């Protein structure tokens, strides 16, 4: 996918950044079109905050319970799912009709629809949703740049289910990560900076200090393109092809 198409994901949403984009100058200007090699993506833990909401939507910033929209730097995310090693040939083939869920915390480090020792958001459904892959194995989301919470680096969770009926098939769960240098600049601005002022900014866990990131996180790093209204990125997910008897 080319850069113009990715940036169009942001443009068609009508998102405005009103003075923010001019002060954020970080990240790669190149969006990864394809992986260098056809490889299997590392799996990682689901974490404690997955809720099977079954919210079929592309823009996950809003909360269906009250219509509110989460503030933050807009992020257009395209994911392309493919299988690796088909029929013993090593070929990569797009995986159509797979369910792709994503979920992550808001700018204040809070997840929706869960009860934690620091918050209770049961009934809220912001920053969660799923899409079904098209014939090219692609799904597209509009969300925000995630915030942080103690003990974890900035990340997005995702889960892929190969059966759209939820009754059979496979599950694959992992996480996506961000360059710390970009996060430093984004999180120095509102609404993220408000969270930092509540405690020590140095409390934010960086990639190299996150034990989960260290287990394959380099292969799960997003390459961001800076757009006028936020960021855009594409990521390829390789699943090992199922072996046939």
Backbone as CSV, one residue per row, in Angstrom:
resi,resn,N_x,N_y,N_z,CA_x,CA_y,CA_z,C_x,C_y,C_z
1,UNK,0.838,-1.184,0.000,0.000,0.000,0.000,0.876,1.237,0.000
2,UNK,0.517,2.230,-0.854,1.363,3.409,-0.936,0.995,4.449,0.123
3,UNK,1.901,5.425,0.249,1.741,6.449,1.287,0.458,7.250,1.106
4,UNK,0.109,7.591,-0.146,-1.087,8.395,-0.384,-2.340,7.687,0.109
5,UNK,-2.410,6.386,-0.135,-3.574,5.617,0.302,-3.682,5.593,1.816
6,UNK,-2.532,5.423,2.480,-2.547,5.398,3.943,-2.983,6.739,4.516
7,UNK,-2.415,7.802,4.001,-2.758,9.115,4.526,-4.211,9.438,4.245
8,UNK,-4.750,8.858,3.169,-6.154,9.050,2.871,-7.057,8.494,3.954
9,UNK,-6.591,7.483,4.660,-7.374,6.927,5.759,-7.640,7.984,6.814
10,UNK,-6.663,8.852,7.013,-6.849,9.944,7.960,-7.711,11.038,7.361
11,UNK,-7.469,11.360,6.095,-8.158,12.471,5.470,-9.655,12.280,5.373
12,UNK,-10.110,11.068,5.077,-11.532,10.851,4.868,-12.326,10.880,6.164
13,UNK,-11.660,10.850,7.297,-12.379,10.856,8.572,-12.771,12.257,9.006
14,UNK,-12.175,13.277,8.396,-12.477,14.634,8.796,-11.905,14.998,10.143
15,UNK,-10.857,14.317,10.556,-10.251,14.588,11.856,-9.473,15.893,11.787
16,UNK,-9.567,16.724,12.800,-8.762,17.933,12.869,-7.797,17.867,14.026
17,UNK,-6.588,18.386,13.812,-5.603,18.362,14.888,-5.370,19.739,15.487
18,UNK,-5.818,20.789,14.827,-5.840,22.139,15.404,-4.584,22.504,16.171
19,UNK,-3.474,22.605,15.449,-2.260,23.102,16.067,-1.354,22.052,16.619
20,UNK,-1.785,20.807,16.660,-0.934,19.778,17.238,0.114,19.288,16.263
21,UNK,-0.290,19.061,15.013,0.631,18.425,14.088,1.859,19.269,13.826
22,UNK,1.755,20.599,13.963,2.890,21.462,13.667,4.003,21.311,14.686
23,UNK,3.685,20.819,15.871,4.701,20.695,16.910,5.205,19.267,17.075
24,UNK,4.720,18.358,16.264,5.180,16.976,16.327,5.983,16.675,15.073
25,UNK,7.276,16.478,15.234,8.151,16.190,14.098,8.967,14.956,14.425
26,UNK,8.348,13.799,14.284,9.047,12.566,14.617,8.531,11.453,13.745
27,UNK,9.306,10.392,13.683,8.858,9.203,12.980,9.346,9.133,11.564
28,UNK,9.291,7.954,11.039,9.716,7.719,9.667,8.708,8.288,8.694
29,UNK,9.190,8.796,7.564,8.325,9.275,6.501,7.986,8.169,5.520
30,UNK,8.483,6.989,5.797,8.206,5.848,4.928,7.293,4.869,5.646
31,UNK,6.247,4.420,4.984,5.371,3.399,5.527,5.788,2.071,4.928
32,UNK,5.919,1.053,5.772,6.340,-0.254,5.272,5.278,-0.814,4.342
33,UNK,5.632,-1.055,3.085,4.684,-1.612,2.127,4.591,-3.120,2.271
34,UNK,5.735,-3.769,2.466,5.755,-5.214,2.625,6.844,-5.578,3.618
35,UNK,6.737,-6.743,4.203,7.811,-7.217,5.056,8.994,-7.594,4.181
36,UNK,10.209,-7.463,4.741,11.406,-7.794,3.985,11.377,-9.256,3.567
37,UNK,10.901,-10.111,4.430,10.790,-11.528,4.109,9.460,-12.055,4.610
38,UNK,9.048,-13.164,4.048,7.779,-13.777,4.411,8.002,-14.589,5.685
39,UNK,7.707,-13.999,6.844,8.019,-14.643,8.119,6.792,-14.672,9.020
40,UNK,6.821,-15.571,9.981,5.742,-15.694,10.954,5.909,-14.621,12.028
41,UNK,4.835,-13.918,12.345,4.846,-12.869,13.361,4.866,-13.491,14.759
42,UNK,5.671,-12.943,15.690,5.708,-13.489,17.055,4.368,-13.323,17.779
43,UNK,3.968,-14.347,18.494,2.800,-14.234,19.358,3.221,-13.622,20.689
44,UNK,2.290,-12.894,21.315,2.532,-12.358,22.649,1.268,-12.485,23.491
45,UNK,1.408,-12.207,24.768,0.315,-12.414,25.705,-0.897,-11.540,25.399
46,UNK,-2.068,-12.063,25.703,-3.319,-11.325,25.539,-3.433,-10.191,26.549
47,UNK,-2.863,-10.398,27.739,-2.989,-9.398,28.786,-4.319,-9.521,29.515
48,UNK,-4.514,-8.733,30.567,-5.709,-8.871,31.413,-6.932,-8.100,30.941
49,UNK,-6.815,-7.313,29.857,-7.893,-6.388,29.528,-8.641,-6.707,28.236
50,UNK,-8.521,-7.925,27.724,-9.311,-8.272,26.544,-10.757,-8.523,26.956
51,UNK,-11.681,-7.909,26.222,-13.114,-8.143,26.404,-13.692,-8.405,25.020
52,UNK,-14.385,-9.504,24.865,-14.918,-9.874,23.553,-16.205,-9.106,23.281
53,UNK,-16.052,-7.811,22.996,-17.195,-6.917,22.824,-17.956,-7.174,21.523
54,UNK,-17.253,-7.678,20.521,-17.832,-7.894,19.187,-18.415,-6.599,18.622
55,UNK,-17.608,-5.549,18.718,-17.965,-4.253,18.148,-17.380,-4.169,16.745
56,UNK,-18.221,-4.339,15.741,-17.759,-4.327,14.357,-17.711,-2.882,13.870
57,UNK,-16.518,-2.302,13.886,-16.373,-0.911,13.476,-14.924,-0.625,13.124
58,UNK,-14.743,0.389,12.307,-13.406,0.780,11.879,-12.846,1.887,12.764
59,UNK,-13.679,2.863,13.103,-13.272,3.963,13.977,-13.611,3.572,15.409
60,UNK,-12.581,3.312,16.211,-12.818,2.798,17.565,-12.688,3.873,18.643
61,UNK,-12.598,5.129,18.252,-12.368,6.191,19.231,-13.587,6.515,20.084
62,UNK,-14.771,6.238,19.587,-15.981,6.627,20.305,-16.414,5.567,21.306
63,UNK,-17.236,5.994,22.251,-17.826,5.096,23.236,-19.312,4.966,22.911
64,UNK,-19.759,3.806,22.430,-21.168,3.636,22.069,-22.126,3.855,23.235
65,UNK,-21.632,3.755,24.456,-22.516,3.891,25.615,-22.994,5.319,25.825
66,UNK,-22.188,6.309,25.409,-22.591,7.699,25.624,-22.247,8.636,24.468
67,UNK,-21.627,8.107,23.402,-21.315,8.924,22.235,-20.060,9.768,22.358
68,UNK,-19.380,9.700,23.491,-18.159,10.492,23.661,-17.035,9.937,22.786
69,UNK,-16.081,10.798,22.452,-14.959,10.416,21.595,-13.659,10.676,22.342
70,UNK,-12.781,9.699,22.359,-11.510,9.831,23.058,-10.581,10.804,22.337
71,UNK,-10.001,11.710,23.117,-9.066,12.686,22.583,-7.676,12.064,22.481
72,UNK,-6.920,12.510,21.471,-5.568,12.010,21.282,-5.142,12.176,19.840
73,UNK,-3.872,11.942,19.575,-3.367,12.049,18.210,-3.955,10.928,17.361
74,UNK,-4.679,11.266,16.282,-5.282,10.234,15.439,-4.233,9.310,14.831
75,UNK,-4.587,8.043,14.752,-3.714,7.028,14.177,-4.522,6.170,13.216
76,UNK,-4.111,6.140,11.954,-4.713,5.254,10.956,-3.859,4.002,10.876
77,UNK,-4.465,2.869,11.147,-3.744,1.601,11.189,-4.331,0.634,10.177
78,UNK,-3.509,0.178,9.249,-3.905,-0.901,8.340,-3.108,-2.142,8.709
79,UNK,-3.794,-3.272,8.794,-3.135,-4.546,9.056,-3.469,-5.498,7.914
80,UNK,-2.453,-6.191,7.415,-2.661,-7.175,6.348,-2.250,-8.537,6.879
81,UNK,-3.190,-9.453,6.886,-2.973,-10.780,7.454,-2.739,-11.784,6.331
82,UNK,-1.692,-12.583,6.467,-1.412,-13.602,5.456,-0.897,-14.866,6.128
83,UNK,-0.950,-15.964,5.402,-0.432,-17.232,5.915,0.911,-17.517,5.273
84,UNK,1.797,-18.115,6.058,3.177,-18.383,5.638,3.385,-19.885,5.483
85,UNK,4.056,-20.290,4.413,4.402,-21.694,4.222,3.283,-22.531,3.659
86,UNK,2.480,-21.949,2.784,1.348,-22.663,2.222,1.785,-23.819,1.330
87,UNK,1.201,-24.990,1.584,1.446,-26.199,0.795,2.928,-26.531,0.705
88,UNK,3.657,-26.185,1.779,5.067,-26.526,1.832,5.947,-25.753,0.882
89,UNK,5.410,-24.685,0.280,6.177,-23.925,-0.708,6.839,-22.697,-0.119
90,UNK,6.435,-22.298,1.086,6.955,-21.072,1.662,6.244,-19.831,1.163
91,UNK,5.208,-20.014,0.330,4.471,-18.868,-0.212,3.634,-18.187,0.865
92,UNK,3.429,-16.894,0.684,2.543,-16.129,1.554,1.258,-15.827,0.797
93,UNK,0.125,-16.137,1.406,-1.168,-15.897,0.775,-2.047,-15.068,1.701
94,UNK,-2.778,-14.075,1.162,-3.674,-13.271,1.992,-4.730,-14.142,2.660
95,UNK,-5.087,-13.795,3.880,-6.102,-14.532,4.625,-7.375,-13.693,4.692
96,UNK,-8.382,-14.110,3.947,-9.655,-13.387,3.911,-10.601,-13.895,4.991
97,UNK,-11.569,-13.054,5.352,-12.655,-13.412,6.275,-12.181,-13.774,7.681
98,UNK,-11.075,-13.212,8.099,-10.606,-13.397,9.471,-11.029,-12.190,10.305
99,UNK,-11.340,-12.424,11.554,-11.715,-11.352,12.474,-10.454,-10.801,13.124
100,UNK,-10.290,-9.483,13.072,-9.139,-8.837,13.702,-9.652,-7.845,14.744
101,UNK,-9.428,-8.148,16.007,-9.765,-7.246,17.111,-8.540,-6.437,17.495
102,UNK,-8.732,-5.162,17.825,-7.670,-4.390,18.463,-8.246,-3.705,19.696
103,UNK,-7.402,-3.471,20.689,-7.806,-2.754,21.893,-6.561,-2.163,22.560
104,UNK,-6.715,-1.031,23.191,-5.590,-0.394,23.890,-6.109,0.664,24.850
105,UNK,-5.213,1.202,25.659,-5.605,2.203,26.652,-5.714,3.586,26.025
106,UNK,-6.371,4.500,26.741,-6.502,5.879,26.270,-5.285,6.702,26.686
107,UNK,-5.353,8.010,26.491,-4.211,8.879,26.782,-3.843,8.887,28.257
108,UNK,-4.777,8.499,29.108,-4.527,8.469,30.552,-4.148,7.079,31.050
109,UNK,-3.967,6.133,30.133,-3.579,4.786,30.525,-4.728,3.910,30.987
110,UNK,-5.951,4.253,30.578,-7.142,3.548,31.044,-7.771,2.728,29.918
111,UNK,-8.129,1.492,30.236,-8.850,0.620,29.300,-10.352,0.695,29.581
112,UNK,-11.142,0.430,28.572,-12.590,0.430,28.756,-13.112,-0.932,29.200
113,UNK,-14.280,-0.902,29.816,-15.078,-2.078,30.181,-14.361,-3.084,31.078
114,UNK,-13.506,-2.589,31.955,-12.826,-3.466,32.908,-12.770,-2.790,34.279
115,UNK,-12.610,-3.599,35.302,-12.411,-3.077,36.651,-10.991,-3.382,37.076
116,UNK,-10.274,-2.342,37.451,-8.881,-2.437,37.852,-8.757,-1.768,39.219
117,UNK,-7.643,-1.968,39.879,-7.477,-1.333,41.192,-7.426,0.183,41.084
118,UNK,-7.104,0.706,39.890,-6.990,2.154,39.708,-8.172,2.774,38.975
119,UNK,-9.058,1.970,38.399,-10.199,2.520,37.669,-11.266,1.441,37.478
120,UNK,-12.485,1.923,37.217,-13.600,1.027,36.898,-14.353,1.626,35.721
121,UNK,-14.234,1.005,34.565,-14.872,1.515,33.351,-15.882,0.513,32.796
122,UNK,-16.378,-0.361,33.636,-17.340,-1.367,33.185,-18.538,-0.676,32.529
123,UNK,-18.894,-1.125,31.338,-19.980,-0.520,30.579,-19.506,0.427,29.499
124,UNK,-18.277,0.924,29.612,-17.689,1.766,28.579,-17.028,0.877,27.519
125,UNK,-16.987,1.359,26.275,-16.469,0.508,25.202,-15.551,1.266,24.234
126,UNK,-14.879,2.292,24.716,-13.977,3.058,23.855,-12.707,2.268,23.533
127,UNK,-12.135,2.567,22.388,-10.858,2.007,21.939,-10.865,0.478,21.889
128,UNK,-11.974,-0.034,21.389,-12.114,-1.467,21.125,-12.920,-1.636,19.841
129,UNK,-12.605,-2.669,19.087,-13.389,-2.949,17.892,-12.739,-4.015,17.042
130,UNK,-13.514,-4.502,16.064,-12.950,-5.491,15.149,-13.369,-5.182,13.724
131,UNK,-12.585,-5.700,12.797,-12.887,-5.672,11.374,-12.659,-7.074,10.818
132,UNK,-13.246,-7.358,9.656,-13.067,-8.641,8.980,-12.194,-8.415,7.754
133,UNK,-11.162,-9.230,7.598,-10.228,-9.039,6.489,-10.919,-9.215,5.143
134,UNK,-10.519,-8.372,4.186,-11.044,-8.478,2.828,-10.255,-9.524,2.042
135,UNK,-10.453,-9.593,0.751,-9.791,-10.622,-0.053,-8.283,-10.444,-0.096
136,UNK,-7.817,-9.241,0.236,-6.376,-8.983,0.305,-5.813,-9.209,1.707
137,UNK,-6.659,-9.678,2.614,-6.232,-9.905,3.990,-6.133,-8.638,4.813
138,UNK,-6.734,-7.550,4.352,-6.547,-6.244,4.985,-7.726,-5.813,5.847
139,UNK,-7.399,-5.110,6.919,-8.384,-4.400,7.737,-7.824,-3.014,8.028
140,UNK,-8.709,-2.062,8.301,-8.279,-0.690,8.567,-9.018,-0.141,9.780
141,UNK,-8.262,0.528,10.631,-8.828,1.133,11.834,-8.408,2.596,11.930
142,UNK,-9.265,3.391,12.560,-8.912,4.738,12.995,-8.983,4.739,14.518
143,UNK,-7.886,5.105,15.163,-7.850,5.137,16.615,-6.999,6.329,17.050
144,UNK,-6.451,6.294,18.249,-5.542,7.338,18.704,-4.219,6.700,19.123
145,UNK,-3.205,7.514,19.186,-1.914,7.065,19.716,-2.139,6.679,21.175
146,UNK,-1.760,5.468,21.582,-2.057,5.029,22.952,-1.292,5.816,24.011
147,UNK,-1.844,5.820,25.205,-1.147,6.355,26.363,-0.297,5.272,27.009
148,UNK,-0.049,5.430,28.309,0.797,4.457,28.999,0.287,4.241,30.417
149,UNK,0.738,3.163,31.009,0.483,2.896,32.424,1.708,2.191,32.985
150,UNK,1.955,2.285,34.288,3.193,1.759,34.874,3.400,0.273,34.586
151,UNK,4.633,-0.054,34.225,5.008,-1.441,34.012,4.983,-1.913,32.581
152,UNK,4.334,-1.143,31.690,4.264,-1.537,30.286,4.667,-0.377,29.385
153,UNK,5.354,-0.723,28.303,5.636,0.268,27.283,4.370,0.517,26.467
154,UNK,4.367,1.540,25.643,3.188,1.884,24.837,2.935,0.786,23.804
155,UNK,1.689,0.338,23.696,1.391,-0.794,22.821,-0.082,-0.843,22.441
156,UNK,-0.362,-1.619,21.405,-1.722,-1.954,20.976,-1.837,-3.470,20.954
157,UNK,-2.891,-3.992,21.534,-3.154,-5.429,21.481,-3.938,-5.765,20.215
158,UNK,-3.694,-6.953,19.660,-4.562,-7.432,18.582,-4.747,-8.934,18.680
159,UNK,-5.903,-9.381,18.216,-6.243,-10.804,18.198,-6.864,-11.127,16.848
160,UNK,-6.411,-12.221,16.245,-6.938,-12.662,14.954,-7.626,-14.004,15.145
161,UNK,-8.859,-14.096,14.650,-9.590,-15.362,14.672,-9.956,-15.717,13.237
162,UNK,-9.611,-16.918,12.840,-9.740,-17.287,11.430,-11.140,-17.736,11.047
163,UNK,-12.058,-17.813,12.012,-13.436,-18.192,11.712,-14.361,-17.064,12.123
164,UNK,-15.037,-16.461,11.157,-15.896,-15.317,11.453,-17.143,-15.711,12.239
165,UNK,-17.394,-17.013,12.366,-18.536,-17.460,13.149,-18.205,-17.711,14.600
166,UNK,-16.958,-17.528,14.986,-16.475,-17.676,16.363,-16.598,-19.113,16.893
167,UNK,-16.894,-20.081,16.049,-17.152,-21.434,16.545,-15.997,-22.394,16.305
168,UNK,-15.121,-22.080,15.389,-13.995,-22.966,15.109,-12.847,-22.110,14.588
169,UNK,-11.830,-22.748,14.068,-10.709,-21.978,13.546,-9.633,-21.753,14.592
170,UNK,-8.735,-20.816,14.294,-7.578,-20.559,15.145,-7.631,-19.162,15.730
171,UNK,-6.858,-18.990,16.805,-6.653,-17.673,17.391,-5.170,-17.345,17.369
172,UNK,-4.880,-16.087,17.107,-3.500,-15.601,17.162,-3.544,-14.261,17.868
173,UNK,-2.754,-14.106,18.918,-2.775,-12.887,19.721,-1.374,-12.316,19.849
174,UNK,-1.263,-10.993,19.706,0.043,-10.358,19.849,-0.146,-8.872,20.144
175,UNK,0.936,-8.105,20.043,0.900,-6.680,20.353,1.744,-5.903,19.345
176,UNK,1.441,-4.623,19.209,2.176,-3.724,18.327,2.824,-2.632,19.168
177,UNK,3.999,-2.169,18.724,4.787,-1.234,19.534,5.176,0.021,18.756
178,UNK,5.629,1.029,19.502,5.956,2.338,18.954,7.390,2.727,19.306
179,UNK,7.999,3.499,18.440,9.336,4.026,18.684,9.282,4.966,19.893
180,UNK,10.158,4.754,20.859,10.164,5.590,22.063,10.384,7.066,21.751
181,UNK,11.175,7.359,20.725,11.453,8.760,20.393,10.183,9.478,19.943
182,UNK,9.329,8.775,19.189,8.061,9.367,18.765,7.134,9.517,19.969
183,UNK,7.084,8.499,20.794,6.234,8.555,21.980,6.629,9.707,22.894
184,UNK,7.921,9.948,23.058,8.381,11.058,23.894,7.758,12.375,23.439
185,UNK,7.723,12.600,22.138,7.213,13.871,21.606,5.693,13.944,21.673
186,UNK,5.032,12.846,21.369,3.572,12.829,21.435,3.095,12.997,22.871
187,UNK,3.717,12.279,23.789,3.266,12.292,25.178,3.653,13.565,25.931
188,UNK,4.453,14.411,25.322,4.782,15.697,25.939,3.685,16.728,25.697
189,UNK,2.672,16.358,24.905,1.594,17.273,24.544,0.264,16.766,25.093
190,UNK,-0.723,17.681,25.202,-2.032,17.249,25.675,-2.703,16.330,24.644
191,UNK,-3.535,15.394,25.099,-3.958,15.159,26.485,-3.019,14.239,27.265
192,UNK,-1.963,13.768,26.612,-1.051,12.814,27.258,-0.254,13.443,28.396
193,UNK,0.136,14.713,28.235,0.973,15.376,29.234,0.272,15.478,30.581
194,UNK,-1.046,15.569,30.567,-1.803,15.640,31.822,-1.573,14.384,32.653
195,UNK,-1.514,13.251,31.987,-1.259,11.988,32.684,0.145,11.990,33.272
196,UNK,1.101,12.529,32.542,2.484,12.572,33.014,2.616,13.433,34.263
197,UNK,1.848,14.514,34.339,1.944,15.424,35.479,1.378,14.821,36.761
198,UNK,0.596,13.763,36.626,0.035,13.133,37.818,1.093,12.392,38.620
199,UNK,2.217,12.101,37.968,3.312,11.416,38.645,4.609,11.787,37.970
200,UNK,5.576,10.945,38.082,6.860,11.204,37.443,6.829,10.733,36.005
201,UNK,7.208,11.601,35.076,7.227,11.221,33.664,8.186,10.067,33.431
202,UNK,9.219,9.961,34.247,10.194,8.883,34.098,9.611,7.514,34.456
203,UNK,8.410,7.505,35.007,7.780,6.233,35.350,7.311,5.477,34.113
204,UNK,7.223,6.165,32.996,6.784,5.463,31.790,7.813,4.422,31.392
205,UNK,7.383,3.199,31.232,8.283,2.115,30.849,8.633,2.229,29.376
206,UNK,9.920,2.132,29.072,10.379,2.206,27.694,10.508,0.794,27.127
207,UNK,10.624,0.724,25.811,10.638,-0.581,25.152,11.664,-1.534,25.749
208,UNK,12.885,-1.047,25.925,13.957,-1.937,26.364,13.801,-2.392,27.817
209,UNK,12.860,-1.770,28.546,12.627,-2.148,29.939,11.341,-2.962,30.121
210,UNK,10.705,-3.288,29.017,9.452,-4.043,29.058,9.741,-5.508,28.748
211,UNK,9.478,-6.389,29.709,9.817,-7.805,29.535,9.018,-8.461,28.418
212,UNK,7.817,-7.965,28.151,7.014,-8.535,27.064,7.554,-8.072,25.718
213,UNK,7.896,-6.789,25.623,8.490,-6.282,24.381,9.755,-7.054,24.026
214,UNK,10.551,-7.399,25.009,11.824,-8.075,24.758,11.647,-9.459,24.148
215,UNK,10.438,-9.984,24.164,10.160,-11.293,23.563,9.537,-11.111,22.178
216,UNK,10.323,-10.559,21.266,9.869,-10.415,19.883,9.364,-9.052,19.493
217,UNK,9.463,-8.072,20.390,8.919,-6.755,20.119,9.518,-6.033,18.927
218,UNK,10.772,-6.296,18.634,11.404,-5.629,17.492,10.686,-5.967,16.190
219,UNK,10.149,-7.176,16.101,9.422,-7.594,14.905,7.988,-7.071,14.888
220,UNK,7.585,-6.429,15.966,6.219,-5.936,16.097,6.168,-4.412,16.161
221,UNK,7.242,-3.773,15.738,7.353,-2.321,15.789,6.646,-1.680,14.596
222,UNK,5.814,-0.691,14.879,5.132,0.047,13.827,6.047,1.111,13.243
223,UNK,5.967,1.300,11.938,6.690,2.369,11.255,5.673,3.436,10.884
224,UNK,5.781,4.579,11.524,4.775,5.620,11.372,5.132,6.623,10.290
225,UNK,4.111,7.070,9.581,4.246,8.197,8.661,3.483,9.361,9.270
226,UNK,4.104,10.516,9.312,3.449,11.683,9.891,2.545,12.318,8.851
227,UNK,1.292,12.519,9.219,0.314,13.157,8.347,-0.103,14.484,8.961
228,UNK,-0.801,15.287,8.186,-1.205,16.602,8.677,-2.118,16.486,9.892
229,UNK,-2.863,15.405,9.953,-3.834,15.254,11.032,-3.493,14.151,12.022
230,UNK,-2.285,13.635,11.988,-1.925,12.583,12.919,-0.856,11.675,12.351
231,UNK,-1.037,10.375,12.513,-0.081,9.390,12.014,-0.807,8.293,11.249
232,UNK,-0.068,7.648,10.359,-0.591,6.511,9.606,0.461,5.418,9.591
233,UNK,0.022,4.182,9.593,0.953,3.065,9.600,0.301,1.829,9.006
234,UNK,1.126,0.916,8.511,0.663,-0.374,8.000,1.531,-1.459,8.606
235,UNK,0.916,-2.607,8.881,1.657,-3.705,9.485,1.168,-5.025,8.921
236,UNK,2.124,-5.884,8.527,1.800,-7.207,8.006,1.921,-8.250,9.106
237,UNK,0.928,-9.109,9.205,0.915,-10.183,10.198,0.999,-11.523,9.475
238,UNK,2.057,-12.274,9.749,2.231,-13.583,9.131,1.843,-14.704,10.081
239,UNK,0.878,-15.514,9.684,0.448,-16.666,10.476,0.958,-17.941,9.818
240,UNK,1.435,-18.856,10.619,1.909,-20.120,10.067,0.739,-20.882,9.459
241,UNK,0.904,-21.314,8.209,-0.166,-22.032,7.525,-0.475,-23.340,8.241
242,UNK,-1.748,-23.671,8.305,-2.150,-24.921,8.942,-1.730,-26.101,8.081
243,UNK,-1.211,-27.110,8.729,-0.771,-28.293,8.000,-1.953,-29.214,7.737
244,UNK,-1.990,-29.735,6.531,-3.060,-30.658,6.163,-2.547,-32.090,6.189
245,UNK,-3.400,-32.975,6.671,-3.023,-34.391,6.738,-3.017,-35.015,5.334
